[in-house]
Amino acid sequence: MNIVYTIGLIAAFISGFFVALKSMQIGLRWNIQTANKQEPELHSPIAPIIESAQQNKVDKANKYSTEQVNEWMFGEGK
């Protein structure tokens, strides 16, 4: 059990270190943007993944709708 605690503690310190570095990077970027009279912006790293999943759902819904209309107009065999 002590090994699990030790691994968990080490993982917490490592992840905390990377979170601190990333937050410093974002803070410095915002500081530079405000110094250059630009409006600070935050780019979400998961935005392309979310957009892809949403587009996939839209494509499936469009395909289903098309199939339903074709079945209604032409019958089951098409």
C-alpha positions as CSV (number, residue, x, y, z in Angstrom):
1,M,0.0,0.0,0.0
2,N,2.9,2.3,0.7
3,I,4.1,1.8,-2.9
4,V,0.7,3.1,-4.2
5,Y,0.9,6.1,-2.0
6,T,4.5,6.8,-3.1
7,I,3.6,6.5,-6.8
8,G,0.6,8.7,-6.3
9,L,2.6,11.3,-4.5
10,I,5.2,11.4,-7.2
11,A,2.6,11.6,-9.9
12,A,0.9,14.5,-8.1
13,F,4.2,16.4,-7.9
14,I,5.0,15.8,-11.5
15,S,1.5,16.8,-12.8
16,G,1.6,19.8,-10.5
17,F,5.0,20.9,-12.0
18,F,3.6,20.6,-15.5
19,V,0.4,22.5,-14.6
20,A,2.5,25.3,-13.1
21,L,4.7,25.5,-16.2
22,K,1.6,25.7,-18.5
23,S,-0.1,28.3,-16.4
24,M,3.1,30.4,-16.4
25,Q,3.3,30.1,-20.2
26,I,-0.3,31.2,-20.5
27,G,0.1,34.1,-18.1
28,L,3.3,35.3,-19.8
29,R,1.5,35.1,-23.2
30,W,-1.4,37.2,-21.8
31,N,1.0,39.7,-20.3
32,I,2.8,40.1,-23.7
33,Q,-0.5,40.5,-25.5
34,T,-1.8,43.2,-23.1
35,A,1.5,45.0,-23.3
36,N,1.2,45.1,-27.1
37,K,-2.4,46.4,-26.8
38,Q,-3.9,43.2,-28.1
39,E,-6.9,41.5,-26.6
40,P,-5.7,38.3,-24.8
41,E,-7.1,35.1,-26.1
42,L,-7.1,31.5,-24.9
43,H,-7.0,28.7,-27.4
44,S,-8.6,25.5,-26.2
45,P,-6.5,22.5,-27.0
46,I,-9.5,20.2,-27.1
47,A,-11.6,22.4,-29.4
48,P,-10.7,20.5,-32.6
49,I,-11.7,17.2,-30.9
50,I,-15.0,18.6,-29.8
51,E,-15.8,20.1,-33.2
52,S,-14.9,16.8,-34.8
53,A,-17.3,14.9,-32.5
54,Q,-20.1,17.4,-33.1
55,Q,-19.6,17.2,-36.9
56,N,-19.7,13.4,-36.7
57,K,-23.1,13.6,-34.9
58,V,-24.4,16.0,-37.4
59,D,-23.3,13.8,-40.3
60,K,-25.0,10.8,-38.7
61,A,-28.2,12.7,-38.2
62,N,-28.2,13.9,-41.8
63,K,-27.6,10.4,-43.1
64,Y,-30.4,9.1,-40.9
65,S,-32.8,11.8,-42.1
66,T,-31.9,11.1,-45.8
67,E,-32.4,7.4,-45.3
68,Q,-35.8,8.1,-43.7
69,V,-36.9,10.4,-46.5
70,N,-35.8,7.9,-49.1
71,E,-37.6,5.1,-47.4
72,W,-40.7,7.1,-47.2
73,M,-40.6,8.2,-50.8
74,F,-39.3,5.0,-52.5
75,G,-40.2,2.2,-50.1
76,E,-38.1,-0.2,-48.1
77,G,-36.0,-1.6,-51.0
78,K,-34.0,1.4,-52.0
